[in-house]
Amino acid sequence: MTPHIGHSHPSDHISLKIAHTLEAIWFLRNEVFHNNVQEANLAKIISSLEVRVAEAVGDVGCKEVSNCERQLCWKKPPPGFIKLNVDSAVSQVSTSIAVMARNEAGGIVKALARTLPKCEPIVAEAAAIVWALNLAMEEKFQDIVIEGDAKLCFDAINGDVQNCHWNAKTLLDNAVELKAYFANCCFC
């Protein structure tokens, strides 16, 4: 197992800061390009970025972000569980998916990303979920939580197939089947 990043070399902290900064820039670019956002709240973006970096290096717990009612915070999994956070990004030419596994102490156990051919965002999210399940099987994790922002995918896996996009259905059916390989597996 990889030790918690907070106890690692300072250059790892710099890499995390750069990665989170690039992610924030990419997210803002997508908001402007795809959602026609004309004006960004840079103070909120920077505050959110600081929180994510601090959480990643284990320096702080949750921090209230100004002008925001909810806390921006990664929540630890229950004792004995591994939480696998999944995400995807779709560009004009390709798709990227990522999985980060953390233990109950918040320590990073595994962090991987890969590039796929361009596909629809919901298919990318479903692919990230299935990849996380396969990685969990390879690592022999028994008790897992899969977490991400793909509400339609998680709803479909948890039984609400009415709103499931047909392009992602096969992947999500695969995720439901893979769920049976774990002692405990929940999606949120």
N, C-alpha and C positions, 0 to 999 in steps of 0.2 A: 504494500500500500504506500502511496505517496504521502509524505507528511503534509500537515496543514501548511498552506502557502505562507502564512504569517510567520512561520519559523524557518523560512528558506532564505536564500541569498537575496540581497537588496535588488539585484538586477531583475529578479522575477517580479518584484513590485513594479518596476519601471515597465516591464513587458505588459503587465496587467493594466497599468494606467494607459499605455498606448493602445492596447486592444479595446478597452472600454471607450476611450476617446474616439477611436475610429468608428466603433459601433454607433456612438452618439451622432457623429457627423453623418454616417450613412443613413441613420434613421431620419435625421433632419432633412437630408437631401431627398429621401423618399417622400416625406411629408410635403415638401415643396413641389416636387415633380409629379407625384401621383395624386395628391389630395389638394393641390393648389393652395397650400398654406402660404399666406402672404406675409405674415409677421410672426416670428417665433419669440417665445418667452425665454431668452437666453439665461436669465438668472435661474429659472426653474430647471432648465436643461443642465446647467453647470452644477446646481445643487444635487440633482438626481445622479449625475455622473460621480460626484464626490462620494455620495452614499454607496453607490455600487462598487466603487474602487475600495472604499474602506471595508465593506463587507467581504469583498474578495480576499483582501489581505488579512482579514480577521482583526482589524483594529477597533471596531466599534460594533455595537448592536444596531438596532433600528434608530433612525433619526427622523424627526418630523420635518417635512419639507414645507417651507413657507408657501402660503396660498394653495395648500393641498390638504384636504381633509383626511385622506388615508395615509398610512405610513408606507414608505417604500422600503420593504424589508424582505430579505430571503428568510423563510422560516425553516428551522431545522426539522428533519424527519423525526418520527418517534424513535425511542431507543431501539437499537438493533436493526434499523432500517437504513437503506441507502436511497437517497433522493436523486433522481436523474432529471435534470432540467433540459428541455429540448427547445430548439428554435430553428427557424429557417429564414433565408433571404433569397429573393428571386430578382435577378437582374435581367437585362435585355438579352444576354447570351447564355447564362447558366443559373444554376440554383446551388445554394450552399445550405447544408444542414449541420447542426452542432448538438452535441450531448455533453453535459457536465454532470458527473456523479460526485456526490458529497456524502460523507458519513454523518452520524448523529451529532458529532462535535462541530460539523461545518467544514471539516477538512476535505480538500479535493482528493478524490480517489482516482478519478479518470476524467480527462477533458479531451474531446476529439471533435474534429470538424472534417467535412469532406465536400467535394463539389460533385454535383450531378448535372445531367443535361437539363436545360430549361424546362420547367413545368409550371402548372398553376400553383398558386400559393397553398391552397388546401392540400394538394397532393404532396407538396414539399413538407408541410407540417406532418402529414400522415407518415411520410417516409422517415422523418426524424423520430417519430414515436416508435415505429417498427424497428429502426436501427437501435434505439435505446434499449428496447426489449431484447434484441439479439445480443447486444453488448452485455447486458445484465446476465443473460444465460451463459455467455462465454466466461464471465468473471465469477460465475456460480453464486451470484447474489440470490438470496432466498426471499427476503422481505424488502420490497421496493415501493417507491412512490414515483410516478412519472408526472412531471409538472411542466406546463407550458401555457402559451396564450392562445392555443388553437381550440377555442370553445366548441366549435362545430365538430371537430374530431373527437374531443373528449366526451361530448354529449353522445355521439354515435357509439363510441366504445362502451359507454355506461348505459346503453339501451335505447337512446332516442335516435333511431335510424331514419325517422321521417325527414329530418333536415339534412341528412347526409348527402353530400355531393357525390354523384355517380362516379366521377373520376377517382375519388379517394376510397370508394367502397371496398374494393379488393384489399387494399392495404389495411384498412380499418378492420375488416373481417380477420385478416391475418393477425392483427394486434390482439383481437379478442381470443383467438386460438392460442397465441403465445402466453397470454395471461395465465393459462392453466398450468404452466411450468413452474410457477412460483408459489411458495407457501402463502405469501400475502402480496398482493399487487393492487394498488389503487391508482387512479388517474385523476388529476385535478389541474 
